[in-house]
Amino acid sequence: MSIQHGFYATIPAHPGKGEALIALLLAAPSLADDACLVLLVSRSASNPDLVSVTEGWSSQEAHSQFFGSAAAQAFIAQLAPFVAGESIYADMVPVGGKALLR
């Protein structure tokens, strides 16, 4: 299966809550979805409360269907108390590169 749709989000956490936000994201329900082919969680080297998420999906439809699910909506509600302000979100279509899996 190839990645046909993706997104990148930068999420500001409340001060001191970056690690908790990261822990939640690393347990995201999308990890169990076969259509979610990539889930990468990162944080800023200079600001531990600035968290980034990159996801790659088999299709835009699969992404939309998953995020419309009750499990995804419950997960988003869990994240809300850790998020400070607006996230920056960008859709993307991956065209190539390299993934190192461990």
Buried (B, 14 or more C-beta within 10 A) or exposed (E): EEBBBBBBBBBBBBEEBBBBBBEBBEEBBBEEBEBBBEBEBEBEEEEBBBBBBBBBBBBBEBBEBBBEEEBBEEBEEEBEEBBBEEBEEEEEEBEEEEEEEE
